[in-house]
Structures are given as structure tokens and as C-alpha cells.
Amino acid sequence: MPLLKSSIEAAGGIYKRYAASLEKLGIVNFEDFLFHIPFRYDDYSIISKINQLQPGEVVTIRGKVIDIKNQYTRRHFVLQTAKIEDETGIIEIVWFNQPYIAKTISKGDFISLSGKIEQKLNKLVMQSPDYEIVPQKRDPASDGRTSNFIHTGRLVPVYNETRGVSSKWLRRQVFKLLNENKNELVDFLPKEIVSKHKLQEFSQAIQKAHFPDNLGEVTSAIKRLSFDELFLMQASANVRKEEWDKELKSNPFEIKKFKTKIDTLTKTLPFTLTHAQTRTLEEVFSDLALKKPMNRLLEGDVGSGKTIVAGISMYLAHLNGFQSILMAPTEILANQHYKTISNLLSPFGLKISLRTSANKKNEIFDILVGTHAVISESVKLTKLGFVVIDEQQRFGVEQRTILRKKGDNPHVLTMTATPIPRTIALTMYGDLDLSILDEMPRGRKEIKTWLVPNVKRNNAYDWIKKQIDANKSQVFIVCPFIEESESLSSVKAAAKEFDDLQKNVFEKYKLALIHGKLKSKEKNEILQNFKEEKCDILIATPVVEVGIDIPNADIIIIEASERFGLSQLHQLRGRVGRNDRQAYCLLFTESSNPLTQQRLKAMEKTNIGAELAELDLRMRGPGEIYGTRQSGRNFLKIASFSDFDLIKQTKEEAGRITPMLSKYPKLLEKIKEINIKQVSPD
């Protein structure tokens, strides 16, 4: 196997020790190092003689080590001091509390150092510079060709790090892989595409993305790698869709035969289906009548009625003699779906069963609702014909694929409440047909949303107390993290918030706390108590984003709202307003940044998720579409979903090339490799 395709875990030695940390960075095989692109470049390209140095300059110097030692201070700190000499003079170098440096660098070594020049009393000092020792056979005072150096004397790449994996270590690995595996950097794009779009050669783009001579080279490299990423995403989706369409079913669903029974079901509903629900059911039923399996994505805001669409579709599957499965990402959501589907279909004689880690009973069923436990081998299926996957981006592709294969090419309906800009949906889910529930149930009032600065916090608390007293309102208070994070010290931790509010603000009211680290049984008990109005205020982490349906909750406070993406704020807001009463969403923020204020005020102006998602895409970028960095996920490593022109170009090229892939064996091999990976967790 080529080295670049080898896994870090299987490599053994030093790499095995780093495997877990590297996985956090998305690096699981050696090729992933090359696509871990720097987020900035430190400019150490100015190379100066010692007698030319000026205070405040960021420069590179090269010379001979004439002295190096550890020096202990009165406060028991350890300084590493060195003296470097070139043909023009001597300068002192200082590092702080890095005693290994005095063992790494020896007197007589030739060395290259990059950093800032400081004025200390009457002399110049370089503090805490990056450095690299120059092999004796190379003259450090040579013309300074950047290809000879990776940490100094050039544009130096700086990478996202994680505990135990430094940017400097990553830089060394990338440099080594690029030098030793050039023959593996094969260009898979057809030459006419490279020429038409004026793209760099693949090997050159990878090289210059990491070790450019100037920032112009970075721009050209990122353009090529972004093109590749978007093109491959869309071409591989096209191939998957073609393969899916070839999987003929011998038993398409009968629709007209059961129209009367479907109509009877819809007439029993305590509400009238929206036009959007009726339109979506027609789209789903049209798919189910075909000889190929359905593969459709249903997007709709929280409360738009996706579960009812799924339930009616599963009833049709039952009438056609098939079992159905509904898989949800959390036990909370699975329990909620179980109750909704049971209430809807049990009166019509269907056996609805629940399967979670807490409930592993093997029962005969017409519809099985559960978490990933539904894909376990112990679940026995006699005739699976319809699969519903809720919040599909929260599952690994492996789980979705296993579920599909449990039946004989069952129809698949995937659902999401995450507002996805159409550009992203068509790019990311190009192998799925798309239905959108763009209408809320009749009579549902728009949630009033207010941006609350810190100075008005106490006023907001007083208003909430009046709402609880006068209207028996129930309140969600959402905080981003369970524990305080030093890097996000201004973010309210749910546990700390619970204590503060209980002792100092809402002393006369009943509060509860829920977060993702609680056991399922504990979470369910807390939610049931809240639903039964045994407490007034529920403090929570964003676990409330998915699956909590409390009809009486009509106020939600979101702490540190600037930390969330608009799409996630919109989903959190959807936790209230589930009845005909007026609901309110209060966005607490301590930020006075004008752009932040502008972004959050958009929540006051619209309740349409798609509009907010588009705005977030323009203002904050694709990494925020699924919420904060802590809980969201970015589907692209290099490209951006906000690059609409490039998405359009790559979509057109992918559509043109897909029918004739056999002419391009290298590209075909690459796409097959991507689609094979789709059967492992993403």
C-alpha cells in the first residue's frame, strides 16, 4: 500500500503514540497531513545581518552558537540564554522555561533563528525565537534559499494544533511526506479541466499550500485544492445517485389502492395538513411508486411537521406489507418520536416498538423507533421497506449505510431541522432529492425575539418572573458549555449558571439542570418533570436543540448568543412556541461588536430558517452553519460553501464528466476511493 494511504494507527512506532491526538485534527492516514492546510503563515522571510537589526523588527538571523546555558532566576524560573555570532556581530537570545533547548542546541552549532528583536536596557535581544539547526555541510550565511528551511527564513506555515501535537511537529511531518512521496501526488483531474480553469498542477498546489515563497502562491494553491474538494464531492454524489437509481425494486408501493385509508388517517389529525406537508407527501409518494428506491432529504424548521410526513409515509409502507424503521440521534428524540408515532398510528392497529440502549427488548413490530441501537444484529427484520433517518448529519455514513442494507434496498427518507442554504444542500447532499417544508402549521404565532445587552439582564429576569407568576410560563435557559473553558471564559457554564440563578435570582422558583453528561434515565426524568410543570425553569446546554418538546414552554433565554451560529440559534428558538400562546426568545450577549450585533438582530427580524442560514453563510462562513465550533461540523477542509462561483463551476464540470468517467481512470479510481470511505464513520 502507498504510504500516503496508510493509517496512522497501523504505522506503529512514534505515530501510534500520536494517533488519538491526530484524529482530533481529522488526520487518520498520512495523506490527511497534506490536507491539514495552514491557517496562517508567519513571515520570517527578511534575513538580516546582526549589525543591521532594529528594535521591533521580525527577522531571521543566521550564525554560530558561541555560548548556550540554562540560567536560574531568584524566583526559580529557568531561562535559556545563548549568544549567536555572524561576521558582523553578536546578539543574545533568550527563551523562557524550555530547559531542553540547552540540550538540543550545542556550542559551535550553526543555527537559523526567526523572531522579534527587543530593546533590553542598552542592548538588543531576540526573545523566544523559532529556530532550526543548520547541518554543518550547509553554509548558514548562504543566499538563504527557502527550500532549505522549514521553521525560519521564509513564510512559515502555522497549523491548528491539539494537545500533544504542535504546529512545529506537524510542519516537520508535512515537509518529510512531501519530500519522500512526490511520486504519489498524482493529478487525477482531466487535463482539459485544469487548463480551462487555469489551475495549478496538483503536486505543485499541495507543495505551495504548505511551503510557499509568497502569498500569491498560496492563493493559487488554495484555488486548486478547493476546486478539487468541491468537484470530488459533487462527482462522487453523482456516481452514488446513479448507482442508487440502478437498484431496481421488484415491488414499488401501491398508492391509489390505499388512498382512502390514507385520507381516513389524515382526517383523524387534530389539525389540517399545511400546503407544504401535502406537497411533500405527494413528492414522497411519487418516489415510493417508482421501481427504484427513494433517497430523499426532507428539510423543515422545528415544528413544521416533518414527523407527521414520516408517520403517514410509514403507514403507507405498512399498508403495502412492509416494516419501517425510524432512527434518531438521541434517546430523548427517539422517545419523543415513539410517542408521536404511537399516538398517530396505534389506533389503526400498527405495532410500534422502541429500541434504545436503555430498552433492548426484541419485539415484533410494524414500525421500530430508536437510536443507533436499531442497527444492532439482534434486531430481526422480516420485510424492511422504509427507513427514516432523523438529523442525518449527526450520524456516521457507516450507520446510515448499515441501516439501508438491513432491507432489500428500502426506501430512505432523511430529515433535518437544520436550516441548510440551498447551495450547501445541493452540493453536500447531491445524491439526494430535496423536499422543503417551508410553512408552519396554521395558528402558530411567530416567536418574538429580543437582543438583550448585559445592562438589561436584570430587567429581563424581572419580566420573566412576572410571566411565570401571571401566565404559569415555563422557561428554558441555554448555556453553551458544561464547564468553564479558559479560552471562552466569558461563556456561562450551565452548572455555574444553575447555582447562581437558584441562589441569587430565582430563589422562589423551581429550577432544574440538564446537560449531555447525564445518563439517559436522569435526562428523561428531568424532562418529564418539566413537562408535568413540576419545575418552572430548565437550565440546559444545547442538548435542548434536538428533541425536547415541552408544549407549555414559551420563553427561552440563550446565554452568550454570539457564540452560536444563526442556524443553531433558530433551532434553539424552536423549542418554544409549540402551542397557540405567544412565545419569546431572549438573546443575551455581552458583545458590543457591530457585526455581532448586526448578525444577532437578524433573529429579531425573521423567523425563516433558510434566510438565517444564508445570512450566516455570508457573515460567518460554512463552519457556523451547524452551530458553534464546539458542537458543529464543517463538511469541507479547504473550500468554502460561500464560494458560490466555484461551486457553480465544479457542479457543471462534475455533471459533464460523470457520464464519461470511464475515459478518466485516475479520476474514477479517486471517486471510488471516496465512495468506499462513505462506509466508514465520517
N, C-alpha and C positions, 0 to 999 in steps of 0.2 A: 504493500500500500504506500502511495506517495506520502511523504512526511506531513505535508500540509493538511492531509485528510485524517491524520492520526489523532486520536483523542488525547487530551492532556492526562486524563486518569490512567490510560493504558501505557503512557510513556515511561512511567516509573521514575526512579531517581528523585531529583530535586523538584521536578514538575508535579509529581504526585502530591508532594507536600503543599503545593500552591493550588491544587485543583479546585478545592472548595471555594477559595477566595476568588479565583479567576472566574468561576461560574457566576458569581455575583455580578461580574462585569460583562457577562454574556460570552465569555471565552471558554468554550468546551473542547475545541480542537485547535490545532496550530494555525490553521487558516484564519480563525477568528481574530488572532493577534493583528493580522493585516487589515482587518475591517474595524478595528478599535481605533478610530480616527482621532487625532489630537483635537482638543477643544480650543487650544490657543498655541501660539509659538512665541517663545521668548527671544527677543532679538539681541543676540550676542555676537553679531557679525562684525562690529567695529573692533579691529585688532590694533592695540596701541603699544608703543614703547613706554617703559616706566617713567622716563623723564618727561613724557608728554601728558601724563594723567592730570585730570582736573576733578575737584570735588563735585559729586552729583552725577558723574558720568556712569553709564552702564557699558562696560567694555570687556574685552578679552585681553589678557596678557599671557605671555609665554616666556618661560625661563627655567633656571636651575634652582632646585631647593638647596639653600646653603645652611638652613637650620630648621628643625621642627621639634616641638616638645609639648607635653601637657603641662599646664600651669594652674596651680590651685589657688583659689581666692580665699579671703578671710571668711566668706560665707559658705565655704565648702562647695562652690561651683568649680567646674573644670573647664578651662579654656584651652584650645589648641592653637598655638601660635607658630607661625612659620615665616621665614624670610626667603623671598624669591629675588633672583638676580638675573637681569639680562645685560646686554652690552652697554646699556645707558644708565643703569642704576639699580637700586634695591628698594623693595616695598615689603611692608609687614602684612601678613594675612592672619585673620582671626576667625576661628569657629567656636561655637558655644556648646559645651556639654556633649561632644562627639568624640570620646577618647579613642575610638577605633581608628580615627583618622591618623593619629600619630603612629599607628602600627601599619597603616596602609601605605602612607607616603614616607619615603626614606630620604635622608640627606643624600644629595647627588642626583636624585631623580630629575628628569626633565618633565615639566608639567605645564598644562594649559588651564587657566582659570578664568571664569566669567562671573561678573557680579558688579556691584555698585561701589564706587570709590567714595569713602567718607573722610572728612577732615577731623582728626582727633588731636586736640591741642595744636602742636606745631608740625604735625606730620600727617601724611596720607596713609590710610589703611583700607584694605579690601576686606569687608566683613561677610562671612558665611557664603563664599562663592561656590558655584558648581565647579567641579574640576575633573580632569582626566589625565592620567599619567601617560606621557608620550614614550613609545618604545625607543630604546637607545639608537636604533638604526635610522630613526626618523628625526630630522632636524626640527625642533620646535619653533625655530625662528624662520622656517621656510616660508614660502609665499602663502601658507595658511589655506591650502585647498580644503574646502569644507568637507569633501568626501572622506578625508582622513579623520574627522572628528564627529562625535555624535552628541556630546554634552556641552560643548563650548565652541566659541568661534564661528557660530553660524546661527541661522534660525533654528532654535531648539524646540522640538515638539513636546508639548505638555499634555499628559493624558489624564482622564478620570481614573482615580485610584480607589482602592478599598483597603481595609485593614490587612497589613502584611504584604501588600503589593504596591510598591512605589512607582511613580512616573519614571524614575531613572531606570528601575529594573525592567519595566515594560519597554522602554526605549532600547535597551540592550537586546531584548528578545526579538523585537521587530527588526532591528538592524541585522542581527545574526540570521534570521529567517530570510530576509530579502537577499542577503549575500549568498546564502548557501542553497537557495531553492529557486533560482531565477528560471530554471527550465520548467518549473511547474506553473509559472504565471502565464498561462496560455490564453490568448484572446479568443473568446467564444462568439463575440458579436460579428455578424456578417460584415465584410469589408465595406459593402455599399452603405450600410448604416453609419459606420464610423466616418466614412468620407462625407456623406450627406449632411451630417450634423456637426462636422468639424470637431470630432472627439479625439482625445489623446489615445495612443495605444494603451492597452490595459496595464501592461507591466510598468510602463512609464508613469501612469496615473497613480498606481499603488506606491511606487518609489517616491514620487514628488508629494503625495499626500502626507507622507511621514517626514521626509528629509528634503524640503525644497530649498532652492537657492534664493528664492524671493517669493513674496506673497502672490504674485501673478501666477506662478506655477501652482500654488495651492488652489486658486480659483479654477484653473483648467482641470486639475486633477479631480476636484470635488464634483465638477460638472460631469465628468465621465463616469465616476463611481455612482453618482446619483442617478444618471441615465440608466446604468446597468441595473440598479436596485429596483427602480420603478418598472423598467421594461420586463425584468425577470418575474416580478410579482404579477404583472398582468398577463404575460405569456404563459406562465405556469397555471394561472387561474383559467385561461382559455383552454389549455390542454385538459385540466381537470373537468371542466364543463363538458368538453367533447366526450371524454371517457364516461362521464356520468350519463350523458344523453344516449350513449350506446347500450347502457344497461337496461335492456327491454324487460318490461314486466308482462307476464302472461295473463295477469288479472287486474286490469285497470278498474277503478272503483265505478260502480253504478251510481249515477247521480239522480236522474229523473225518476227512477224506480222508488227512491226513498224521499222524494221531495215533500210529500205530505207529512211524513214523520218529522222531517227537519223543521217544517213550518209549525208543527204542533209544539216542538221544543221551543222555538223562538217566541211563540205566543205565551208560553208559561213564564217567560222572563218578567221580572218586576219593572222592566224599563223597555224602551224601544231601541233597537239597534241603531247606531249612528249610520249616516250615509257611508262614512269611511269603513265601518265594520262590514256593512253589506257589500261594498265594492271589494274589500279584501277577501271576504268569503267566496265571492264569485271567482276571484283570481286563484284562490287555493283550490276550489272545486274544479276549475278548468284544468289545473295541473293534475289533480287526482284522477281525472278521466282519461289522461293520456297513457300510452303504453310505456312511457319512461318514468322513472321515479322523480317525484318532486324534490327540488332543492331550493327552498325559498327563505329569504330573510324578511321577517316582519318587524319593522321599526315603529315604535309609538311611545309617546310620553307616558310617564307614570299615570295610571288611572284612565288611559284611553281605551281600555277594553281588550287587550291582547289575549288575556286568559280565556275570555268568552269565545273569541275566534278559535282558539286552540281547542276548547272544550267541544264546540259544535263540530269541528273537524274530526275530533276523536270519536264523537258519536256516529258520524258518517262511516268511519273506519269500522266501528262495531257492527253497524247495520250491514256492512259488506263482509262480515265474518272475520275481521282482523282484530288483534290486540294492539294496544297503543302504550307507549312509554313517554312520560314527561320527566326530563332530568333538569333539576335546579341546582344552582351553585352552593346553596347553604341549606341547613336543616330548617332554619326559620322560614325560608321561602318555600321549601318543599312542603312543610306543614300547612302553610297558607294555601298553596295550590291544591293540596289534598282536600282541604275543607271546601274550597270553591268548586272544584270539580265534583266532589261528592254531593254537595248541595244541588248542583246543576243536573247531574246525570243519574244519581242513585234512584230518584223517583221513577226512572224509566227502566229500572231493572238491571243496570250495569253494576258489576262488582268492581269497586275502586279499592286499590291496595296501596299502602305506604311502605317504602323501603328506604331506611337511612341507617347510619352506623348505630343508632340507638334502637332501631326497630328492624330486626333481621328475620322476621317470620316469613317462611315460604308459604304463600297463599295462592290459590287460583284467582286469577284476575282477568278483567277485560281491559282495565287501564291501570298501569303501575306508575305511581308518582314517587319520586325520590331524589336523592343526591347521586353522586357518582357510584353509590352502592348498587344502583340498578344495573351496572355493567359487570358486576361480580359473576363468577362462573356458577354460583349456586342459584342464580335467578333462572328459572326454567321458562322458556318461551315455546309456545306451541305454534303460534302463527302471528308473528310480529309484522304489522303492515304500515304502522305510522309512528314516527318519532318526533317529539317536540323537545327542543333544547332551549332553555331559557338563559338569557345573558350569555350568549355563546362565547364572547371574548374572554370569559372568566374560566373557560375550560381549556385544557390542552387539546391539541388536534388529535392526539392519540385516543383520548377518552371519546371524542366525537366519532372517530373512525371505528373504534370497537363497537360502539352503540349501533352505528349503521350496519355493521356486519353481523349483528345478532339476528337479524331477519334476512329475508331474501330480497335484498335491495329495497328496504322500506322507504316510503315517502318521508322526507325530513323537512320540518318547519322549525327554523331557528328564530328566536325572538330576542329583542333588546330594547330596553328603555333608555339606553344611552343615545342622546341625540347625535347623529353622525352626519356631518356635511355630505351632501350627495357626491361630491368629488372623492371623498375618502371612501364612502360606501362602494362606489363603482370600481375603485382601484383595489381596495383591500379585500372586498368580497366579490370580485369579478366573476366567480364561478357560481354565484347565487343570483336568482331572480329576486327583485326587490318589491315589497309592498310597504306602504307607509300609512299608518293611522294618524291622520293629520286633523282630527276632530275630536273634541272631548264630549262626553255624554251631556245630553240636554239638561239644563237646570243647574249645572255645576258653575259656581261663581269663581271668577278669576281671583287668584290669591293676591292680596295686597302686599307688596314688598317695599320695605323701607331700609335705607342705608343709615346705620346708627353709629355716629362717631363716639369716641370714648367719653367725651364730656356729657353725652346724653344717656350714658349707660344706666345711671340710677333712675332717671326719668322712665326709661323703658321698663326697668324692674317694677317700678310703682304701677305703671299701666298694666303690666301682666298680673299683678296681684288683684287689681280691680276686675280684670277679665275672669280670673278664676273665681273670685267671690260672686260676681254678678251673673256669670254665664256657665259656671262649672267647667270652664275651658281646661283642656289638658295641654301640656307644653313639652315640646322636645327642646333640649339644648345640646347642640352638637359641637364637639371639640375634635381637632384633627388627630391628636396623639394620645396614647395611654399614659406615657411617661414624658416628663420634660426632656427635651433634647437641647444640648448646649448650643447646637448650631441653629436651633429655632426657639431660642429662649423666650421670645415674645408670644409663642403659641400656647394657649391654655391647655393644660393636660386635663383629661376628663376626671381622673381621680382627684386631683387637687381642686378642680372646679367644684366637684361634688361637695367636698368638705367645706370650702369657702362659702358656697351658696347656702348650704344647710345651716351653718353656724351664724352667718352674718347678714343674709339677705332674706331667705325664705324660711325663717325659723318656725313659722306657724303652719307650714305646708308639708305634705308628704313627698319626699324625693326618693328616686331610685337611680341606680347606676348600671349601665350595660356596656360591655365592650367585647371585642373579639377574643379575648383571652379567657373568657368564662366558658364553662362547659355548656354543652347544648341544653342539658336539663335546666341549668341555672338560668340561661337566657330565656328559655320558653316560659319558665315560672315568672320571671320578671315581666315579660311581655303580657302574659295572661293577667297578671295583677294590674298592669297598666290599662289593659283593655277593659277589665272589670271595674275600672275607676277607683282602684284601691290606693293609687298614688296620683298626685297632681302633676308632677314634673319628672321627666325621664332625661337624665344626663347620659349622653352617649358619644361614642366615637362614630365614624362614618358607617358602622355596621347597620345603621338605620337606612342607609342608602338603598339597600336591597332587602325587600321582603317584609317590612314591618307595615302592617295595615291596621291602624287604630282609628276607627271612624270618628271618635269623639275628639281627637287631637286637632286643634285648629290654630295653634301657634307654634312656630319653630324659630328658635334663635340659632344662628350659625356663628360661632366664635371664630375669630381670625379668618374671616371670609375671604380675605385677599389671598390666602394660601390655597384656595380651591380653584379649579377651573370652572368656567361658567356652566359647562355641561353637568358637572357634578353638583354644583350649587342648585341647578334646576331640578336634578333628580332628588336631592335632599328636600327641596321645597315641596316636591310632590308627595311627601309623607303626610302633609296636612291638606285640608280641603277635600276630604273624601266623603263629605255629606253636603247638605244644602245650606249649611251655615257659612258665614263669612270667615275666611281663614287668612292668617297673616304670617309673613316671613320677615324676620328682623336680621339684617346682616350687620354684625358687629365688626368693626375694624379700627385698628389704631394707626393705619397707614394714611398719610396725607399726600401721598404721591399722586399727581394729577392724572396719570394714565391709569393707575389703580382705581381711582375714584370714577373715572370715565367708564372703565370696564364694569365695575360693580353697579353703577347707576343704570346700566343696560338691563339689569334684573328688575329694576323698578318699572321699566318701560314696556317690557314684553314678557308674556308667558309662553311663548312659542319656542320650544327647544331647538329646532333646526336653525332659527335665526341666531340664537345664542351660541350654538356650536360654530356657525360660520364666523361670527364675530371673534370668538376665542381663537379660532384658527388664524385669523388675520393678526390679532393683537398679541397672542402668547405663543402660537406655534402648535404643532401637532402633539407634542408631549403632554399638552394640557387637555386634550380632548376628553381623555378618560379620567380627569381629575388631577389631584396633586401628584407630584413625583413619588410620594410615599406609597400611593396605592394604585396609581395608574400604570399604563404601559405604553411604550412607544413601539409601533409596529415597524418603524424604519430606523436603521442605524445611521444612515448618511443623508439620504434625500429628505425632502420636506413635502408634506401634503399641501403646504401653502404655495408650492411652486406649480401653479396651475398650467403654465405654458409647457413645462417639462412633462407633466402628467398627460397633457393632450398629445404631445409628440410621441411619447412612449406608448400610449394606448393605441394610436394609429399604427405605429410600427409593429406592435405586438399582434394587432388584428390582421395586418397584411402578411406577416411572416408565419403565423401559426399554421395556416393550411398547407404550407410547403416546408415544414420543418425537416422533412427527410433529406432536403438538399443541404442542410447545415448540421452535420453530425456533432460538431463540438457544442453547438447551442442546444441541440436535442439532448445530448448527454447531461448538460448543465441543468436543464429543466427537469429531466428525470430524477436527477440527484435532489433537486429542491422538493419535488413531489414525494419522493421516498421519505425525506425528512418530515413531511407532513404527518407521518405516522409515529412521530415521537413528540413528547411534550414540548410546547412552544413557550 
